[in-house]
Amino acid sequence: MKLVKVYVTLKKSVLDAQGEAIKSAINTMGYDKVADVHMGKYFELSFADDYNAMEKDVDAICDELLANPNIETYRYEIAEAE
Amino acid sequence: MKLVKVYVTLKKSVLDAQGEAIKSAINTMGYDKVADVHMGKYFELSFADDYNAMEKDVDAICDELLANPNIETYRYEIAEAE
């Protein structure tokens, strides 16, 4: 059993309005040491078994469904799951 | 400069409707080896500097703002940022 952890974040050149809003809320709460906040999405995909084309499939799933390649980038790591 | 990476996910006991919908979409796309999908949120908090109470503050920020403790759990890791 394989667990693929996918992190999708906005490209650096894209304005992260959500992150800005969260940063402002955190600062208003009194935590003024937080200098910057970025928000993204996190996915866990479970595969019953490892197979040769798994990374190719994960790339395709990210490009076609999980991330918008125009404004977002993604990275993932593959872990063993119990 | 410290970078805190926060992962917020639904508790195992809570139905992950988004994850189910994404799994169904992935399977419809022809990737039938994906057995399960969970969706969560991902945050990056930048701190200008390390300080003693940083972990306490991150816990408070997660509990009060980033995660809903009733239905979500969070974990975070602290990394050095350039």
Backbone of each chain as nested JSON, in Angstrom:
{
  "chains": [
    {"id": "A", "residues": [
      {"number": 1, "name": "MET", "atoms": {"N": [0.852, -1.209, 0.0], "CA": [0.0, 0.0, 0.0], "C": [0.876, 1.244, 0.0]}},
      {"number": 2, "name": "LYS", "atoms": {"N": [0.638, 2.116, -0.967], "CA": [1.439, 3.338, -1.103], "C": [0.561, 4.546, -0.821]}},
      {"number": 3, "name": "LEU", "atoms": {"N": [1.14, 5.518, -0.126], "CA": [0.428, 6.761, 0.146], "C": [1.177, 7.888, -0.557]}},
      {"number": 4, "name": "VAL", "atoms": {"N": [0.496, 8.575, -1.455], "CA": [1.107, 9.699, -2.162], "C": [0.553, 10.991, -1.561]}},
      {"number": 5, "name": "LYS", "atoms": {"N": [1.46, 11.812, -1.044], "CA": [1.051, 13.084, -0.454], "C": [1.328, 14.203, -1.455]}},
      {"number": 6, "name": "VAL", "atoms": {"N": [0.287, 14.858, -1.878], "CA": [0.402, 15.899, -2.905], "C": [0.16, 17.272, -2.28]}},
      {"number": 7, "name": "TYR", "atoms": {"N": [1.059, 18.209, -2.545], "CA": [0.926, 19.58, -2.065], "C": [0.757, 20.49, -3.266]}},
      {"number": 8, "name": "VAL", "atoms": {"N": [-0.328, 21.223, -3.3], "CA": [-0.588, 22.144, -4.411], "C": [-0.54, 23.567, -3.871]}},
      {"number": 9, "name": "THR", "atoms": {"N": [0.313, 24.383, -4.462], "CA": [0.414, 25.783, -4.016], "C": [0.371, 26.707, -5.223]}},
      {"number": 10, "name": "LEU", "atoms": {"N": [0.0, 27.94, -4.972], "CA": [-0.001, 28.935, -6.038], "C": [1.428, 29.217, -6.474]}},
      {"number": 11, "name": "LYS", "atoms": {"N": [1.625, 29.521, -7.754], "CA": [2.936, 29.96, -8.211], "C": [3.296, 31.258, -7.497]}},
      {"number": 12, "name": "LYS", "atoms": {"N": [4.587, 31.478, -7.335], "CA": [5.061, 32.655, -6.609], "C": [4.567, 33.952, -7.249]}},
      {"number": 13, "name": "SER", "atoms": {"N": [4.37, 33.929, -8.567], "CA": [3.995, 35.148, -9.278], "C": [2.504, 35.473, -9.135]}},
      {"number": 14, "name": "VAL", "atoms": {"N": [1.742, 34.541, -8.552], "CA": [0.297, 34.743, -8.437], "C": [-0.036, 35.29, -7.053]}},
      {"number": 15, "name": "LEU", "atoms": {"N": [-0.884, 36.306, -7.009], "CA": [-1.269, 36.907, -5.728], "C": [-2.04, 35.903, -4.874]}},
      {"number": 16, "name": "ASP", "atoms": {"N": [-1.579, 35.66, -3.663], "CA": [-2.236, 34.72, -2.758], "C": [-3.133, 35.515, -1.807]}},
      {"number": 17, "name": "ALA", "atoms": {"N": [-4.338, 35.823, -2.293], "CA": [-5.245, 36.677, -1.518], "C": [-5.677, 35.996, -0.217]}},
      {"number": 18, "name": "GLN", "atoms": {"N": [-5.921, 34.677, -0.285], "CA": [-6.297, 33.943, 0.92], "C": [-5.197, 34.015, 1.97]}},
      {"number": 19, "name": "GLY", "atoms": {"N": [-3.958, 33.795, 1.493], "CA": [-2.823, 33.857, 2.412], "C": [-2.699, 35.218, 3.061]}},
      {"number": 20, "name": "GLU", "atoms": {"N": [-2.889, 36.262, 2.269], "CA": [-2.821, 37.625, 2.807], "C": [-3.88, 37.843, 3.88]}},
      {"number": 21, "name": "ALA", "atoms": {"N": [-5.098, 37.36, 3.602], "CA": [-6.199, 37.531, 4.549], "C": [-5.907, 36.787, 5.849]}},
      {"number": 22, "name": "ILE", "atoms": {"N": [-5.353, 35.572, 5.722], "CA": [-5.047, 34.779, 6.913], "C": [-3.929, 35.445, 7.714]}},
      {"number": 23, "name": "LYS", "atoms": {"N": [-2.922, 35.949, 7.012], "CA": [-1.831, 36.646, 7.695], "C": [-2.387, 37.837, 8.476]}},
      {"number": 24, "name": "SER", "atoms": {"N": [-3.25, 38.589, 7.841], "CA": [-3.825, 39.754, 8.503], "C": [-4.643, 39.327, 9.728]}},
      {"number": 25, "name": "ALA", "atoms": {"N": [-5.395, 38.224, 9.602], "CA": [-6.173, 37.734, 10.748], "C": [-5.251, 37.292, 11.886]}},
      {"number": 26, "name": "ILE", "atoms": {"N": [-4.171, 36.601, 11.543], "CA": [-3.226, 36.123, 12.569], "C": [-2.596, 37.315, 13.286]}},
      {"number": 27, "name": "ASN", "atoms": {"N": [-2.199, 38.321, 12.508], "CA": [-1.591, 39.505, 13.128], "C": [-2.594, 40.223, 14.039]}},
      {"number": 28, "name": "THR", "atoms": {"N": [-3.836, 40.3, 13.596], "CA": [-4.882, 40.929, 14.41], "C": [-5.089, 40.166, 15.722]}},
      {"number": 29, "name": "MET", "atoms": {"N": [-4.908, 38.841, 15.67], "CA": [-5.047, 38.025, 16.883], "C": [-3.907, 38.278, 17.867]}},
      {"number": 30, "name": "GLY", "atoms": {"N": [-2.902, 39.022, 17.443], "CA": [-1.815, 39.351, 18.358], "C": [-0.506, 38.652, 18.081]}},
      {"number": 31, "name": "TYR", "atoms": {"N": [-0.509, 37.759, 17.067], "CA": [0.739, 37.066, 16.743], "C": [1.441, 37.863, 15.643]}},
      {"number": 32, "name": "ASP", "atoms": {"N": [2.219, 38.855, 16.069], "CA": [2.785, 39.778, 15.089], "C": [4.122, 39.308, 14.543]}},
      {"number": 33, "name": "LYS", "atoms": {"N": [4.569, 38.121, 14.976], "CA": [5.836, 37.601, 14.467], "C": [5.655, 36.841, 13.151]}},
      {"number": 34, "name": "VAL", "atoms": {"N": [4.396, 36.587, 12.763], "CA": [4.151, 35.889, 11.504], "C": [4.305, 36.888, 10.361]}},
      {"number": 35, "name": "ALA", "atoms": {"N": [5.308, 36.652, 9.509], "CA": [5.654, 37.631, 8.479], "C": [4.928, 37.367, 7.164]}},
      {"number": 36, "name": "ASP", "atoms": {"N": [4.559, 36.122, 6.932], "CA": [3.98, 35.799, 5.636], "C": [3.197, 34.489, 5.757]}},
      {"number": 37, "name": "VAL", "atoms": {"N": [2.109, 34.389, 5.014], "CA": [1.311, 33.162, 5.019], "C": [0.962, 32.796, 3.584]}},
      {"number": 38, "name": "HIS", "atoms": {"N": [1.124, 31.521, 3.261], "CA": [0.655, 31.022, 1.974], "C": [-0.273, 29.858, 2.228]}},
      {"number": 39, "name": "MET", "atoms": {"N": [-1.318, 29.789, 1.421], "CA": [-2.267, 28.702, 1.594], "C": [-2.257, 27.82, 0.358]}},
      {"number": 40, "name": "GLY", "atoms": {"N": [-2.39, 26.536, 0.577], "CA": [-2.443, 25.607, -0.536], "C": [-3.386, 24.465, -0.222]}},
      {"number": 41, "name": "LYS", "atoms": {"N": [-3.35, 23.459, -1.066], "CA": [-4.197, 22.296, -0.866], "C": [-3.316, 21.075, -0.645]}},
      {"number": 42, "name": "TYR", "atoms": {"N": [-3.871, 20.125, 0.048], "CA": [-3.131, 18.924, 0.41], "C": [-4.007, 17.715, 0.094]}},
      {"number": 43, "name": "PHE", "atoms": {"N": [-3.435, 16.749, -0.607], "CA": [-4.182, 15.553, -0.959], "C": [-3.395, 14.312, -0.555]}},
      {"number": 44, "name": "GLU", "atoms": {"N": [-4.094, 13.314, -0.111], "CA": [-3.484, 12.005, 0.122], "C": [-4.158, 10.995, -0.798]}},
      {"number": 45, "name": "LEU", "atoms": {"N": [-3.378, 10.413, -1.687], "CA": [-3.903, 9.378, -2.578], "C": [-3.363, 8.033, -2.132]}},
      {"number": 46, "name": "SER", "atoms": {"N": [-4.259, 7.093, -1.896], "CA": [-3.819, 5.736, -1.536], "C": [-3.878, 4.834, -2.741]}},
      {"number": 47, "name": "PHE", "atoms": {"N": [-2.8, 4.116, -2.96], "CA": [-2.747, 3.113, -4.016], "C": [-2.634, 1.749, -3.354]}},
      {"number": 48, "name": "ALA", "atoms": {"N": [-3.43, 0.799, -3.856], "CA": [-3.407, -0.538, -3.264], "C": [-2.017, -1.133, -3.395]}},
      {"number": 49, "name": "ASP", "atoms": {"N": [-1.357, -0.869, -4.511], "CA": [-0.053, -1.47, -4.749], "C": [0.809, -0.547, -5.597]}},
      {"number": 50, "name": "ASP", "atoms": {"N": [2.075, -0.676, -5.412], "CA": [3.021, 0.024, -6.265], "C": [2.96, -0.581, -7.676]}},
      {"number": 51, "name": "TYR", "atoms": {"N": [3.182, 0.252, -8.677], "CA": [3.333, -0.286, -10.032], "C": [4.207, 0.664, -10.824]}},
      {"number": 52, "name": "ASN", "atoms": {"N": [4.702, 0.198, -11.956], "CA": [5.717, 0.934, -12.708], "C": [5.313, 2.361, -13.059]}},
      {"number": 53, "name": "ALA", "atoms": {"N": [4.087, 2.512, -13.552], "CA": [3.682, 3.801, -14.091], "C": [3.046, 4.698, -13.027]}},
      {"number": 54, "name": "MET", "atoms": {"N": [3.245, 4.381, -11.755], "CA": [2.533, 5.13, -10.716], "C": [2.87, 6.612, -10.754]}},
      {"number": 55, "name": "GLU", "atoms": {"N": [4.169, 6.947, -10.848], "CA": [4.539, 8.363, -10.851], "C": [3.966, 9.082, -12.07]}},
      {"number": 56, "name": "LYS", "atoms": {"N": [3.968, 8.406, -13.2], "CA": [3.386, 8.992, -14.416], "C": [1.897, 9.27, -14.189]}},
      {"number": 57, "name": "ASP", "atoms": {"N": [1.209, 8.317, -13.577], "CA": [-0.213, 8.501, -13.309], "C": [-0.442, 9.648, -12.328]}},
      {"number": 58, "name": "VAL", "atoms": {"N": [0.394, 9.734, -11.28], "CA": [0.218, 10.807, -10.297], "C": [0.43, 12.163, -10.968]}},
      {"number": 59, "name": "ASP", "atoms": {"N": [1.449, 12.262, -11.824], "CA": [1.672, 13.509, -12.557], "C": [0.439, 13.883, -13.383]}},
      {"number": 60, "name": "ALA", "atoms": {"N": [-0.116, 12.896, -14.058], "CA": [-1.278, 13.172, -14.909], "C": [-2.474, 13.592, -14.06]}},
      {"number": 61, "name": "ILE", "atoms": {"N": [-2.691, 12.915, -12.947], "CA": [-3.814, 13.256, -12.069], "C": [-3.654, 14.683, -11.55]}},
      {"number": 62, "name": "CYS", "atoms": {"N": [-2.426, 15.056, -11.165], "CA": [-2.177, 16.411, -10.67], "C": [-2.427, 17.441, -11.757]}},
      {"number": 63, "name": "ASP", "atoms": {"N": [-1.885, 17.185, -12.951], "CA": [-2.017, 18.152, -14.04], "C": [-3.461, 18.321, -14.484]}},
      {"number": 64, "name": "GLU", "atoms": {"N": [-4.195, 17.213, -14.496], "CA": [-5.533, 17.247, -15.09], "C": [-6.61, 17.585, -14.073]}},
      {"number": 65, "name": "LEU", "atoms": {"N": [-6.359, 17.27, -12.794], "CA": [-7.463, 17.404, -11.842], "C": [-7.098, 18.2, -10.588]}},
      {"number": 66, "name": "LEU", "atoms": {"N": [-6.0, 17.849, -9.944], "CA": [-5.756, 18.412, -8.614], "C": [-5.202, 19.832, -8.662]}},
      {"number": 67, "name": "ALA", "atoms": {"N": [-4.39, 20.135, -9.661], "CA": [-3.787, 21.465, -9.741], "C": [-4.182, 22.128, -11.048]}},
      {"number": 68, "name": "ASN", "atoms": {"N": [-4.221, 23.432, -11.038], "CA": [-4.426, 24.209, -12.26], "C": [-3.047, 24.674, -12.719]}},
      {"number": 69, "name": "PRO", "atoms": {"N": [-2.482, 24.05, -13.752], "CA": [-1.085, 24.32, -14.127], "C": [-0.826, 25.773, -14.516]}},
      {"number": 70, "name": "ASN", "atoms": {"N": [-1.896, 26.516, -14.828], "CA": [-1.71, 27.921, -15.18], "C": [-1.25, 28.753, -13.999]}},
      {"number": 71, "name": "ILE", "atoms": {"N": [-1.784, 28.449, -12.837], "CA": [-1.481, 29.3, -11.678], "C": [-0.9, 28.525, -10.499]}},
      {"number": 72, "name": "GLU", "atoms": {"N": [-0.906, 27.195, -10.559], "CA": [-0.468, 26.418, -9.4], "C": [0.682, 25.477, -9.76]}},
      {"number": 73, "name": "THR", "atoms": {"N": [1.486, 25.179, -8.77], "CA": [2.481, 24.131, -8.92], "C": [2.171, 23.051, -7.894]}},
      {"number": 74, "name": "TYR", "atoms": {"N": [2.729, 21.885, -8.106], "CA": [2.515, 20.818, -7.129], "C": [3.814, 20.064, -6.926]}},
      {"number": 75, "name": "ARG", "atoms": {"N": [3.899, 19.429, -5.805], "CA": [4.978, 18.494, -5.561], "C": [4.358, 17.349, -4.784]}},
      {"number": 76, "name": "TYR", "atoms": {"N": [4.993, 16.2, -4.821], "CA": [4.44, 15.08, -4.054], "C": [5.548, 14.199, -3.549]}},
      {"number": 77, "name": "GLU", "atoms": {"N": [5.209, 13.439, -2.536], "CA": [6.147, 12.45, -2.024], "C": [5.381, 11.142, -1.855]}},
      {"number": 78, "name": "ILE", "atoms": {"N": [6.102, 10.073, -2.056], "CA": [5.478, 8.742, -2.01], "C": [5.973, 8.029, -0.766]}},
      {"number": 79, "name": "ALA", "atoms": {"N": [5.048, 7.599, 0.054], "CA": [5.42, 6.941, 1.305], "C": [4.779, 5.561, 1.348]}},
      {"number": 80, "name": "GLU", "atoms": {"N": [5.334, 4.724, 2.18], "CA": [4.764, 3.408, 2.419], "C": [3.64, 3.587, 3.447]}},
      {"number": 81, "name": "ALA", "atoms": {"N": [2.499, 3.013, 3.21], "CA": [1.406, 3.101, 4.18], "C": [1.105, 1.705, 4.702]}},
      {"number": 82, "name": "GLU", "atoms": {"N": [0.574, 1.638, 5.875], "CA": [0.288, 0.315, 6.456], "C": [-1.063, -0.186, 5.936]}}
    ]},
    {"id": "B", "residues": [
      {"number": 1, "name": "MET", "atoms": {"N": [15.227, 32.932, 9.656], "CA": [13.878, 32.825, 9.058], "C": [13.383, 31.377, 9.164]}},
      {"number": 2, "name": "LYS", "atoms": {"N": [12.227, 31.229, 9.738], "CA": [11.671, 29.885, 9.923], "C": [10.41, 29.727, 9.088]}},
      {"number": 3, "name": "LEU", "atoms": {"N": [10.256, 28.541, 8.515], "CA": [9.067, 28.238, 7.738], "C": [8.322, 27.108, 8.44]}},
      {"number": 4, "name": "VAL", "atoms": {"N": [7.082, 27.377, 8.837], "CA": [6.27, 26.349, 9.488], "C": [5.251, 25.842, 8.48]}},
      {"number": 5, "name": "LYS", "atoms": {"N": [5.303, 24.539, 8.216], "CA": [4.373, 23.924, 7.265], "C": [3.275, 23.212, 8.043]}},
      {"number": 6, "name": "VAL", "atoms": {"N": [2.059, 23.673, 7.873], "CA": [0.926, 23.136, 8.633], "C": [0.021, 22.335, 7.704]}},
      {"number": 7, "name": "TYR", "atoms": {"N": [-0.316, 21.122, 8.122], "CA": [-1.227, 20.277, 7.364], "C": [-2.485, 20.077, 8.184]}},
      {"number": 8, "name": "VAL", "atoms": {"N": [-3.619, 20.451, 7.63], "CA": [-4.896, 20.294, 8.336], "C": [-5.712, 19.254, 7.583]}},
      {"number": 9, "name": "THR", "atoms": {"N": [-6.131, 18.213, 8.283], "CA": [-6.943, 17.172, 7.645], "C": [-8.155, 16.866, 8.512]}},
      {"number": 10, "name": "LEU", "atoms": {"N": [-9.169, 16.327, 7.893], "CA": [-10.348, 15.914, 8.645], "C": [-9.999, 14.738, 9.546]}},
      {"number": 11, "name": "LYS", "atoms": {"N": [-10.637, 14.69, 10.703], "CA": [-10.482, 13.511, 11.557], "C": [-10.993, 12.284, 10.81]}},
      {"number": 12, "name": "LYS", "atoms": {"N": [-10.403, 11.127, 11.146], "CA": [-10.751, 9.886, 10.448], "C": [-12.246, 9.579, 10.573]}},
      {"number": 13, "name": "SER", "atoms": {"N": [-12.855, 10.007, 11.669], "CA": [-14.254, 9.679, 11.92], "C": [-15.218, 10.563, 11.136]}},
      {"number": 14, "name": "VAL", "atoms": {"N": [-14.687, 11.607, 10.488], "CA": [-15.548, 12.54, 9.775], "C": [-15.572, 12.177, 8.29]}},
      {"number": 15, "name": "LEU", "atoms": {"N": [-16.765, 12.162, 7.71], "CA": [-16.896, 11.816, 6.296], "C": [-16.2, 12.867, 5.433]}},
      {"number": 16, "name": "ASP", "atoms": {"N": [-15.288, 12.42, 4.562], "CA": [-14.561, 13.328, 3.686], "C": [-15.245, 13.328, 2.317]}},
      {"number": 17, "name": "ALA", "atoms": {"N": [-16.295, 14.131, 2.195], "CA": [-17.103, 14.122, 0.973], "C": [-16.287, 14.615, -0.216]}},
      {"number": 18, "name": "GLN", "atoms": {"N": [-15.452, 15.638, 0.002], "CA": [-14.607, 16.145, -1.081], "C": [-13.68, 15.052, -1.585]}},
      {"number": 19, "name": "GLY", "atoms": {"N": [-13.042, 14.35, -0.622], "CA": [-12.129, 13.277, -0.984], "C": [-12.83, 12.191, -1.791]}},
      {"number": 20, "name": "GLU", "atoms": {"N": [-14.034, 11.847, -1.368], "CA": [-14.808, 10.83, -2.084], "C": [-15.099, 11.282, -3.515]}},
      {"number": 21, "name": "ALA", "atoms": {"N": [-15.474, 12.562, -3.66], "CA": [-15.791, 13.092, -4.988], "C": [-14.555, 13.079, -5.879]}},
      {"number": 22, "name": "ILE", "atoms": {"N": [-13.404, 13.453, -5.306], "CA": [-12.169, 13.468, -6.092], "C": [-11.772, 12.052, -6.489]}},
      {"number": 23, "name": "LYS", "atoms": {"N": [-11.914, 11.11, -5.547], "CA": [-11.602, 9.711, -5.869], "C": [-12.463, 9.23, -7.022]}},
      {"number": 24, "name": "SER", "atoms": {"N": [-13.734, 9.55, -6.951], "CA": [-14.65, 9.114, -8.006], "C": [-14.256, 9.756, -9.342]}},
      {"number": 25, "name": "ALA", "atoms": {"N": [-13.852, 11.038, -9.312], "CA": [-13.423, 11.703, -10.551], "C": [-12.166, 11.053, -11.111]}},
      {"number": 26, "name": "ILE", "atoms": {"N": [-11.218, 10.748, -10.23], "CA": [-9.965, 10.114, -10.674], "C": [-10.257, 8.756, -11.305]}},
      {"number": 27, "name": "ASN", "atoms": {"N": [-11.11, 7.976, -10.66], "CA": [-11.44, 6.654, -11.206], "C": [-12.137, 6.783, -12.553]}},
      {"number": 28, "name": "THR", "atoms": {"N": [-13.019, 7.775, -12.67], "CA": [-13.705, 7.999, -13.946], "C": [-12.711, 8.359, -15.044]}},
      {"number": 29, "name": "MET", "atoms": {"N": [-11.627, 9.071, -14.666], "CA": [-10.595, 9.44, -15.635], "C": [-9.792, 8.226, -16.102]}},
      {"number": 30, "name": "GLY", "atoms": {"N": [-10.001, 7.09, -15.476], "CA": [-9.336, 5.871, -15.909], "C": [-8.226, 5.39, -14.991]}},
      {"number": 31, "name": "TYR", "atoms": {"N": [-7.959, 6.15, -13.932], "CA": [-6.912, 5.719, -12.991], "C": [-7.591, 4.908, -11.898]}},
      {"number": 32, "name": "ASP", "atoms": {"N": [-7.763, 3.627, -12.158], "CA": [-8.551, 2.825, -11.233], "C": [-7.722, 2.223, -10.118]}},
      {"number": 33, "name": "LYS", "atoms": {"N": [-6.43, 2.532, -10.088], "CA": [-5.587, 1.989, -9.018], "C": [-5.636, 2.875, -7.767]}},
      {"number": 34, "name": "VAL", "atoms": {"N": [-6.253, 4.047, -7.866], "CA": [-6.368, 4.929, -6.705], "C": [-7.496, 4.416, -5.818]}},
      {"number": 35, "name": "ALA", "atoms": {"N": [-7.135, 3.967, -4.621], "CA": [-8.099, 3.303, -3.76], "C": [-8.816, 4.275, -2.835]}},
      {"number": 36, "name": "ASP", "atoms": {"N": [-8.166, 5.389, -2.509], "CA": [-8.75, 6.288, -1.52], "C": [-8.112, 7.671, -1.678]}},
      {"number": 37, "name": "VAL", "atoms": {"N": [-8.904, 8.714, -1.443], "CA": [-8.394, 10.079, -1.525], "C": [-8.872, 10.856, -0.309]}},
      {"number": 38, "name": "HIS", "atoms": {"N": [-7.951, 11.587, 0.305], "CA": [-8.342, 12.513, 1.363], "C": [-7.858, 13.898, 0.981]}},
      {"number": 39, "name": "MET", "atoms": {"N": [-8.687, 14.883, 1.291], "CA": [-8.296, 16.24, 0.966], "C": [-8.133, 17.035, 2.253]}},
      {"number": 40, "name": "GLY", "atoms": {"N": [-7.131, 17.901, 2.254], "CA": [-6.911, 18.747, 3.411], "C": [-6.412, 20.106, 2.983]}},
      {"number": 41, "name": "LYS", "atoms": {"N": [-5.98, 20.881, 3.959], "CA": [-5.454, 22.206, 3.676], "C": [-3.986, 22.258, 4.076]}},
      {"number": 42, "name": "TYR", "atoms": {"N": [-3.287, 23.124, 3.417], "CA": [-1.848, 23.238, 3.628], "C": [-1.513, 24.716, 3.795]}},
      {"number": 43, "name": "PHE", "atoms": {"N": [-0.786, 25.043, 4.858], "CA": [-0.404, 26.43, 5.106], "C": [1.107, 26.526, 5.311]}},
      {"number": 44, "name": "GLU", "atoms": {"N": [1.672, 27.592, 4.831], "CA": [3.072, 27.902, 5.134], "C": [3.105, 29.225, 5.883]}},
      {"number": 45, "name": "LEU", "atoms": {"N": [3.594, 29.187, 7.115], "CA": [3.74, 30.404, 7.904], "C": [5.217, 30.757, 7.971]}},
      {"number": 46, "name": "SER", "atoms": {"N": [5.561, 31.981, 7.61], "CA": [6.952, 32.423, 7.724], "C": [7.111, 33.267, 8.979]}},
      {"number": 47, "name": "PHE", "atoms": {"N": [8.14, 32.953, 9.735], "CA": [8.495, 33.748, 10.907], "C": [9.851, 34.392, 10.64]}},
      {"number": 48, "name": "ALA", "atoms": {"N": [9.95, 35.664, 10.934], "CA": [11.203, 36.369, 10.686], "C": [12.323, 35.726, 11.494]}},
      {"number": 49, "name": "ASP", "atoms": {"N": [11.994, 35.28, 12.687], "CA": [13.024, 34.717, 13.549], "C": [12.441, 33.674, 14.474]}},
      {"number": 50, "name": "ASP", "atoms": {"N": [13.285, 32.767, 14.858], "CA": [12.905, 31.777, 15.846], "C": [12.754, 32.471, 17.197]}},
      {"number": 51, "name": "TYR", "atoms": {"N": [11.856, 31.998, 18.018], "CA": [11.791, 32.498, 19.397], "C": [11.2, 31.402, 20.263]}},
      {"number": 52, "name": "ASN", "atoms": {"N": [11.36, 31.535, 21.55], "CA": [11.025, 30.464, 22.481], "C": [9.597, 29.954, 22.36]}},
      {"number": 53, "name": "ALA", "atoms": {"N": [8.654, 30.888, 22.285], "CA": [7.248, 30.496, 22.349], "C": [6.662, 30.205, 20.971]}},
      {"number": 54, "name": "MET", "atoms": {"N": [7.517, 30.012, 19.967], "CA": [6.995, 29.862, 18.614], "C": [6.05, 28.678, 18.488]}},
      {"number": 55, "name": "GLU", "atoms": {"N": [6.444, 27.524, 19.014], "CA": [5.579, 26.345, 18.881], "C": [4.247, 26.55, 19.595]}},
      {"number": 56, "name": "LYS", "atoms": {"N": [4.313, 27.221, 20.745], "CA": [3.07, 27.515, 21.482], "C": [2.166, 28.406, 20.622]}},
      {"number": 57, "name": "ASP", "atoms": {"N": [2.764, 29.408, 19.998], "CA": [1.988, 30.31, 19.145], "C": [1.402, 29.573, 17.943]}},
      {"number": 58, "name": "VAL", "atoms": {"N": [2.206, 28.686, 17.334], "CA": [1.699, 27.945, 16.174], "C": [0.522, 27.06, 16.595]}},
      {"number": 59, "name": "ASP", "atoms": {"N": [0.646, 26.408, 17.74], "CA": [-0.481, 25.607, 18.243], "C": [-1.731, 26.464, 18.402]}},
      {"number": 60, "name": "ALA", "atoms": {"N": [-1.551, 27.653, 18.982], "CA": [-2.705, 28.526, 19.222], "C": [-3.319, 28.984, 17.905]}},
      {"number": 61, "name": "ILE", "atoms": {"N": [-2.457, 29.348, 16.953], "CA": [-2.96, 29.804, 15.647], "C": [-3.741, 28.677, 14.957]}},
      {"number": 62, "name": "CYS", "atoms": {"N": [-3.216, 27.45, 15.041], "CA": [-3.902, 26.314, 14.419], "C": [-5.252, 26.064, 15.094]}},
      {"number": 63, "name": "ASP", "atoms": {"N": [-5.252, 26.065, 16.436], "CA": [-6.483, 25.77, 17.167], "C": [-7.54, 26.839, 16.952]}},
      {"number": 64, "name": "GLU", "atoms": {"N": [-7.102, 28.09, 16.876], "CA": [-8.063, 29.188, 16.853], "C": [-8.467, 29.591, 15.442]}},
      {"number": 65, "name": "LEU", "atoms": {"N": [-7.582, 29.353, 14.471], "CA": [-7.879, 29.908, 13.147], "C": [-7.792, 28.885, 12.018]}},
      {"number": 66, "name": "LEU", "atoms": {"N": [-6.702, 28.138, 11.943], "CA": [-6.456, 27.338, 10.743], "C": [-7.255, 26.037, 10.723]}},
      {"number": 67, "name": "ALA", "atoms": {"N": [-7.47, 25.453, 11.9], "CA": [-8.188, 24.186, 11.959], "C": [-9.426, 24.323, 12.835]}},
      {"number": 68, "name": "ASN", "atoms": {"N": [-10.422, 23.533, 12.531], "CA": [-11.607, 23.44, 13.387], "C": [-11.428, 22.197, 14.255]}},
      {"number": 69, "name": "PRO", "atoms": {"N": [-11.081, 22.37, 15.532], "CA": [-10.711, 21.222, 16.368], "C": [-11.834, 20.198, 16.53]}},
      {"number": 70, "name": "ASN", "atoms": {"N": [-13.073, 20.593, 16.232], "CA": [-14.172, 19.638, 16.344], "C": [-14.095, 18.542, 15.294]}},
      {"number": 71, "name": "ILE", "atoms": {"N": [-13.663, 18.896, 14.101], "CA": [-13.688, 17.909, 13.021], "C": [-12.333, 17.723, 12.357]}},
      {"number": 72, "name": "GLU", "atoms": {"N": [-11.36, 18.579, 12.684], "CA": [-10.078, 18.502, 11.986], "C": [-8.914, 18.284, 12.966]}},
      {"number": 73, "name": "THR", "atoms": {"N": [-7.879, 17.68, 12.444], "CA": [-6.624, 17.605, 13.185], "C": [-5.555, 18.312, 12.359]}},
      {"number": 74, "name": "TYR", "atoms": {"N": [-4.48, 18.672, 13.009], "CA": [-3.405, 19.296, 12.257], "C": [-2.079, 18.74, 12.745]}},
      {"number": 75, "name": "ARG", "atoms": {"N": [-1.086, 18.854, 11.911], "CA": [0.287, 18.575, 12.305], "C": [1.14, 19.594, 11.583]}},
      {"number": 76, "name": "TYR", "atoms": {"N": [2.31, 19.849, 12.117], "CA": [3.166, 20.816, 11.436], "C": [4.618, 20.446, 11.605]}},
      {"number": 77, "name": "GLU", "atoms": {"N": [5.439, 20.967, 10.721], "CA": [6.877, 20.78, 10.834], "C": [7.533, 22.141, 10.644]}},
      {"number": 78, "name": "ILE", "atoms": {"N": [8.639, 22.316, 11.338], "CA": [9.329, 23.606, 11.301], "C": [10.623, 23.428, 10.534]}},
      {"number": 79, "name": "ALA", "atoms": {"N": [10.802, 24.244, 9.509], "CA": [12.003, 24.141, 8.683], "C": [12.713, 25.484, 8.656]}},
      {"number": 80, "name": "GLU", "atoms": {"N": [13.974, 25.41, 8.302], "CA": [14.763, 26.624, 8.096], "C": [14.453, 27.151, 6.696]}},
      {"number": 81, "name": "ALA", "atoms": {"N": [14.189, 28.429, 6.56], "CA": [13.953, 29.002, 5.229], "C": [15.047, 30.011, 4.935]}},
      {"number": 82, "name": "GLU", "atoms": {"N": [15.284, 30.214, 3.638], "CA": [16.358, 31.147, 3.29], "C": [15.832, 32.578, 3.366]}}
    ]}
  ]
}
